[in-house]
Amino acid sequence: MNFLPPEWHDQLASTNTHLLQRLSKGERFSSGFVLAAREQTAGRGRYQRQWIARANENLTFSFLLITRAAFSQLTSLPIAIALGVSDALKTYGISAQTKWPNDVLIDGAKICGMLLERSDQKQSDGTAIVIGIGLNVNMDATTAVLIDRPVTSMCLETGREYDLEQVLAQVLSSAAPWIDRWEGEGFAAFRTAWEHRCVYMGEEISVGEGDDVKTGVLAGFGDCGQLLLRGSDGRVSEIWAGDVAAI
């Protein structure tokens, strides 16, 4: 995948919302367009969770992917991107694991998440997907303890601060080949890599949100990247979305 030079903003409410609004107003962007903000005041994660970043603290950006991939194949797109982010962290000496469907963790603490949204704007060359990524870069311990779940940052892991533009360049460079593999072959192209890095393989987990939570053993993944959950009765069910947690 070829990413375009990023369009940086000093402050945005949400990079995903901003890009989706511009698309809905008829602006035309090439696949690989990147929109980044040095400060994000109303960022959104999955299930409408907030992802707010103070000025020059964390990396918040969105990019546009226009693809002809089948709808079922989209399930494994965040998996491919999470592998790319973990590769980028490796270049800084940070060893990361992934968590289905789209998180990157360090020793159980979240360092990166993402939100994928389809644009309603019709494209002649495929479906327009906006991928928003939040990577904790310079978050300090004082901020981290205020968050209601374990989190970490590149700074907390290494003891040094980083230039956001340089980190973005590395993330895009590392993610591009994984996205190419995804477009060419789908989940099959990186199943082994994902299973090697994914937490909770073969362990008891809960998956879901709110009242819709199931428990069982993480038995693997289907051909499209969907989670396979083995219940206490031995039956395996397919899970296409939901939060995963260890039991």
Buried (B, 14 or more C-beta within 10 A) or exposed (E): BEBBEBBBBEEBBBBBBBBBEBBEEEEEBEBBBBBBBBBBEEBBBBEEEEBBBEEBBBBBBBBBBBBEBEEBBBBBBBBBBBBBBBBBBEEBEBEBBBBBBBBBBBEEBBBBBBBBBEBEBEBEEEBBBBBBBBBBBBBEEEBBEEEEEEBBBBBBBEEEBBEBEEBBBBBBBBBBBBBBBBBEEBBBBBBEBBEEBBBBBEEEBBBBEEEEEBBBBBBBBBEBBBBBBBEEEEEEBEBEBBBBBEE
